[in-house]
Amino acid sequence: MTSGPNLPKPEFDIEATVERAMALINRTLQPSLEDARKAVDKARASRPLVAPGDLVSPVTRGNRMRAARAVSYSLPSILPGFGTAISAAALPVALREVLKEAVSAAIKVGLLHDRDLDDPELTRIAVLLVLTEGAVKLDKTGRIRPGAILGRHASLLGQPASYDALAALTAEERQEIAASQSEIIRAWALAVGPPLLAGLLPFGVGPMAAANYVQYVLRNTITAATGVFGPAAPVAVTVETIPGSEVQQDGPES
């Protein structure tokens, strides 16, 4: 009894894949602001009394669904061997599509919180901050070090309403962040890419696992965007912090 043909096992190099992806995804950081505004305005019109935070999920649902469909590039993996090789070659395209939807979702979060995103440079560095924060949270290897990427601006990560701090930066300081764009995208791709390799598992199991992971990536991005674009946490005010002239004391009526 002879065994079946021995199909070659595809070799996969995540570093090389990320480098190929970089050429595709560097152009994805400026989504259509007009389309994002239409989606936000439509959601606000249908639910005028709903707080911005409660509109984030319905407004970004389309982004999450489209990102999950990006793993359809892994569908050839249902055929072991050559099918997996085809899927591996298509992974950079899938990464680009996931990034595109992540950036679009971040922009919508900014608009929901009434941020002025008409300044393309300020918007771009805000999105870069969102991606950096997302990459740090997704990274399980410890290889992504914010200080090495953002330098002194790494302190902005995790800072509530960091968009306000970005808006207050000088042009030179903003350029320092913008100059790290390639490193930020590469860090994001290295954090997102390896788990997407699950999409290369044969017989259809991989794409399902990858789709679930992409949903997680988008939720992570939306959480980071809410931190960047959202309002600062309210400051608790006590009687001791109110100026004395504003504190009214109960006393006998004159």
N, C-alpha and C positions, 0 to 999 in steps of 0.2 A: 504494500500500500504506500503510495507516494503522497507526500504532503503537498499542500497548495503552494503557489508561487510565493517566494520570499520578497515581499515588498520592501523597498528601502525605507529605513526609519529617518524621518526628516530631522535635521539638526536645527536647533533654534537658539538664537543668541539674543537675549533681551536687550543688551546694550546696543547691538547693531540695529535691532528693530526700532529702538527709541531714536537712534540717529536718523533713520529713514523717516520716522514720524515727524521729526523736527522740521523737515523741509515742508511738510504738509500743514502742520498746526500753527506755525508762526504767523500765518495769515488769518487766524481765526479769532483774534482778540477784539475785533470791532464788529459786533453783530449789528443788525438793523435796529436803530433806536426807535424808528417809526413803528416797526412791527411790535416791539416791546411795549410802546406806549398804547397801541391799539388794544393789546391784550389786557393791560392794566386798566385802561379806561372802561373797557367792557365789563370787567369784574367789578369795578367801583360803581358803575351805573346800575348793575343788577343787585348789588348789595351795598347801598350807600351808607348804612349805619354800622357796617362791620369794620372792626379795627384792621389796620394794615397787616399785622401779624397773622390774623386769621384768614387773610386773603392769599397768603403766600402759597399754601398748598394747592388751591384750585388754579391759581395763575400759572404755576410752574408744572402742573400735571402733564401738559403736552411735552415739555422738555424731558421729563422723566421717562415718558413712554417712548419718545423718539430715541433717546439715548439707549434704552433697553433694546430697541429694534436694531441698533447699530451692530449688535452681536450676530445679526443675520449673516455678516461676513464670515462667521465661523461655521455656517451650515455645511460647507463641504466636508467638515470633519466627521460627518456621519459615515463617510467612507474612510476607513483606516488607511494609513500610508500616504498615498498621493493626495487624498482629500485633506488630510491634516497639513500637508505641506502647502496646499493652496490657501488654507485658512491662515497659516502663519504669515504668508506673504501679504495677506489682506489686513493683518492686525494694525499696521500703522494707519490705515484708512479708518478703521473702527475707533482708534484712539482720537483721531481728528474729530470724528462725529460726536464722540462723548464730550470732548473739550468744547466743541461748538455749543452743545446744549447746556453744558455747565456754565459757560460764559453768558449765554442768553438768559438763563435762570437768574444769575447774579445781577444782571442789569435790571430785570423785572423787580427783583427785591429792592434795588435802589430806588426805582421809580415809585414803588408802593410806599416807601418811606419819604416820599417827596424830596428826594435828592435831585439837585440840578446836574444832569449828566450831559449838558450841552458842550462842556469843555472836554474834547476828546482825549487830551493828554491826562487830565485829572481822572477821567473815567478809566483810562487804560491802567494807570498805576493802582487805582482802587481795585480793579479786577485782578491785577497781578498780586496784590496783597491777599485777596480772597483765595486765589489759587495756591499761594504759598502756605497759607494757614491750612487749607484743605490737604495739601501734600504732607505737611508735618503730621497731621492727625491720621492720615492713611498709612504713613510709613511705619513698617514693622521691623525694619532693619537697623534703624538708628543712623543710616547713612546721610540723611537729609538734616543739615545743620543750618538753621535759619541765620545765625550770625555770619556764617561763611557766604551766604547768598545775599542778604540784605545789609550786612554790616551794622552800623549804628541804628538803622531803621528797623531792625528786628524787634525792637521794643514795642513797635506798633501792633505786633501779633497778639491777639487776645485782648487788646484794649477796646473797651466799649466805644462805639461811635468813632472808630478810628478814621472814618472819612473826614471828620472835622479836623483832625490832626493833619491829614494829608492836604486838605485845602489850605491849611495855614503854612505849609512848607514853602520855601523859596523855590524859584525856578531851578536853581542848581541842585537843591536837595531832591526835588522831584526827578531830575535827570539821573541822579544816583540810583534811584529805584528802577527807572526805565531802562538803565543800562544793564540791569540784571535780568532782563526779560528772558533771554535764551536760557539762562541758568534756572530761572523759576519754572519755565515750561518743561525743561528737561527733568527737574525734580518732580514735577507733577506727573509727567509721563512715566517716570521710573516707579512712582508710588502706585499709579493706577494700572500700569501695564502688566506686571507679573501675575496678579490674580486673574487677569483676563485670559491668561494661558489656559485656565480651566475650560475656556471655550473650545480648546483644541482637542478635548477628550472626545473619543469617537462615539458613534451610535446615538447622537443627539443629546447625550447627558451634559456635555460641555456647554453648549449654547444656553441651556436653561440655567446652569450655575452662573455663567457669565452675566446673563441678564439680571439675575438677582443682585449680583455684585454691583453692576452699573447703577441700579436703583439706589444702593447704599452710597455710592460715590456722589450721586446727585443730591441726596439728602445731606450729605456731609458738606457739599458746596453751598447749599442753601443756608445751612446753619452758619457757615463762615460768613456768607454775604450778609446775613441778618446782623451778625456782630459788627461788621464793617460799616454797613449803611444805616443800621438801626439807630434809635436814639440812645443817648447815654442813660445809665441807670439813674432813677430819680434820687436826689440827695435827701435823706431824712432830716427834717427840721424839728428841733425841740425848742422848748420855751427859752432855754439858755442861749440858743443861737439867734433868737429874734431880738433886734435892737430894742432897747428899753422903751423908746418913745412909741413903739408899735404894740407894746404889751399893755392891755387895758386891765386895770385892777378893779375888782368889784368893791364898791364902797357905798356909804350912805349917800343918798341923793341930796343935792344941795337945794 
